[in-house]
């Protein structure tokens, strides 16, 4: 990594995507560290949603589109809930999906608007805080500027990784993950107690779009009976279907879960527990499993700003619950109380645990050090060991041909996955 030589006198901080515990630890500490270096700090309100509306007849307005973060405003905010500058899922880079698109003025128009809006605020750098889609946007914003005339103003950009899913490549744990795990684990412990009292089961669907870190963590910490995520969809649990696009007539083969095998695995668990005198339990499912549902169960599916399936809207827990109830009755001739529950939103703004506050604070300081002390551009702030700061270039995290990031899955057979399977097999839960 080479220093840009750019001096930062004013910086913008922006948060995008879903909330996460300790968000304010990142924002507050980041801003405070810049202020300690004599750098003015602009808090962009609600992600990119206001920046993309910038125009000559709609200039950036303080209080509506941004706020100045001062020492007074930052006082005792590190441990607070929520996001002090708000968030949104607006994606100004959604039309740019290949390097050649950066030469298309129509596709890059939203990025240009963001650039002009930030220039109007007089900022020299941008601290982007968000998930992998926000990282992609930060990279596209950097690449867009590289194509500008040589004498154009350059706004350096660094990114702080955020997701309670913890599926980020380039960092061991993301801020808010442990708070989210503890919050969901407490909910699952309540369900276990309920199930034991009523001789029933719960199918608990946990957040976790692409990987199972959150579901696994919550299941391990709560002593759930079984946890299943996308990483577990191998062997007999998977099959294929052919889907034909009604508009184009083009057919494609799609990998899907074998519903009979998947449901059968849960019923097998219930029957094995019954032999041990346990007629209750909680099965934790990562919501990302919904992406493997047969197309018949995805009719009328909704998609978000980034083109992702709205997993919560599919209500996979209810679907699996109904199928398990039916299969259990067919195999035993009796009924069992099984209840679907969706978990996740209650964890996103929970009071942050100490580790997440420490991690978030260090990442916030790292953004300042990257821009002011090292004069970097295009790096993600990360930590390793005892919160030692590292700076990971965007180019090592994003495919240069597709401009997309790589998801970090739980490795099959890893010690972490084996931990979950060992605790499930112990039958002490």
Order of alpha helices (4+ residues) and beta strands (2+ residues): beta-alpha-beta-beta-alpha-alpha-beta-alpha-beta-alpha-beta-alpha-beta-beta-beta-alpha-beta-alpha-alpha-beta-alpha-alpha-beta-beta-alpha
